[in-house]
Every structure is written in structure tokens, then in C-alpha cells.
Amino acid sequence: MKTMPTRIITVVLALFATTASAAPQQPSTSLAGDPARGKTAFMNAGCYTCHGTVGQGGAGARLAPKPRAQAAFVAYVRSGRRGWSVAGGMPAYPPKFLSDAALVDIYAYLTSIPAPRPAAEIPLLKD
């Protein structure tokens, strides 16, 4: 026969297992954001100081065109990364400083930035 603490632990573990398996899964499709609001959020958050005004990179990584997958982008912004860049790393931006909606909009902004023309198509660079 099980003792009372063992029963409680068993019930709690069973509830946890049920809750964990019933938790909503992350959607496989990206959420749509607003590129205009994203550009404003990108500038207001100071992202441009390291990543450039159009995500071209500089002291920070190149973000556009073709940023990483949205879920990876959000995870990276939330966790940050120390020590690998000229600026000493990417600081973490928790929801307290940059909302989930702002991140979705920033991602929409970055995905809206077109790729630059190839150098061969720029007359001044042909010679």
C-alpha cells in the first residue's frame, strides 16, 4: 500500500504528464506582422545600431534579406548571445522590453526588405 506522500507525488506527476501532453504546440506557420510597425519597433529598440537600418549587419549580424525562421529569430532575441560579435554580443530582450507583437512586426519588417541588386547590374560597379 502506498503512503500518502507517495500518492500525492503520483497524482502530481500524472497531472503534469497530462498537462504537458495537452499543452498547445507551437504553430508551424509564422505569425503575420506589420512591416511598418516593425520598422518603427526596430528603430525604437535600437536594433539598427548594430544591425543597420535595413538589417544589413555591421557590429551585429546580418538580419536581412532572408532572416532565420521566425521561431528561431524570436528565441535568439529573447535569449541573446554573448561574446561573438564586435560589440561583445547580442543582449537578451525579454517581453518586458520588447513585446511579442513587436517582435512579430520586426520579423515582418526584416522579411519585407528586398535583396540588393547584384553588383553586375549596377552600372557604376561594372567597370
N, C-alpha and C positions, 0 to 999 in steps of 0.2 A: 504494500500500500504506500502511495506517495504521501510525503509530508506536505503541509500547507505551503511553505515557500517553494517547493518543487512544483506544485500545481500552479502556483501563480506564475512562475517562470515559464512553464509550459504554455500557459494561456497567453502570456505576453508574447512569446516567440511565435505562436500560431497566429496571433493577431498581426504581428509585424510582417510575417511572411505573406499573409493575405493582403494586407495593405500595400506592401511593396509590389506584389504582382498585379494589383489592381490600379496602381498609380498610372496616370496618363503618360503616354510615351511622347517624346519629342516629335513634332511633325517632321516629316522628311522633306517637305517643301519649305522654301524660305518665306518668311513673312514679308509682305509688301510694305514699303515705307514711302515717304515723300522726299524726293531728291532735294527740293528747295529747302525744306526744313532741315534736311541732313547737312546741307552745305552750311547753313547758319549754325547748327549744333557743332559741326566740325571746327568752324572758326571760333565760336564762343568757348569751346572746351580747350582751345589752344593746340589742337592736333596738328594744325598747319605749321607750327613752329619747328617740328621735327620731320613731318611727313610731306611738307609742301602744300600749297594751296589747292593743288589738284592731285594730291596723293602720289606725286612723282618720287618722293623719298628725298633724303638728304642725310641729316643726322639720324633719322629714323628710317625704317624700312619703306620700300615702295609699296603702296596700297592699291594703286590703280594704274592702268586699267586691269581688269580681271582680278579682283581681290579674292582671297581664300574663301572657302564656303562660309555661309553666314553663321552657322553654329560655331565653327572654329574661330571666326572673327570675334564673335561675342565672348567666347571663352577666353581668348587671348587678351582682349581689352579688360575683362574682369580680373584676370589673374596677373597680368603684366609679365615682364621678363626683365631680369636684372643682368647687367654686365656685358651684353654682347654688342652694343652699339657705341658709336662715337659719344653719344650723350650719356652713357652709363646705364642705359636700359630703358625699358618701357614701364612707366608706373602703372599700377593697377587702378582702374576706375570703377569703384563699386557703385551700385544703383543710387546711393546717397548723393553722388556727384554727377552721374550720367545715367539717366533713366533708361529702361529697356526700350521704350518708344524712341528715344533719341538715338540709341544705337541702331535700331532698325532703320531709322531715317538716314543716319550716317552711312550705313551699308548701301542704301538705295542711292545716295549721292555718289559713292565710290563706284558702284556698278554703272552709273549713268555717264561716267567720264569716258569719252572715246579714246581709243588707242591713237598715238601720234602717227602722222604720216611717215612712211619710210623715207630715209634720207635721200634715196634716189629720186623721189618725187618732189623734192624741194629744190627749185632752180638754183638758189644760191649755193647749195651744197653739192651740186653736180660737178662742178669744176674742181 
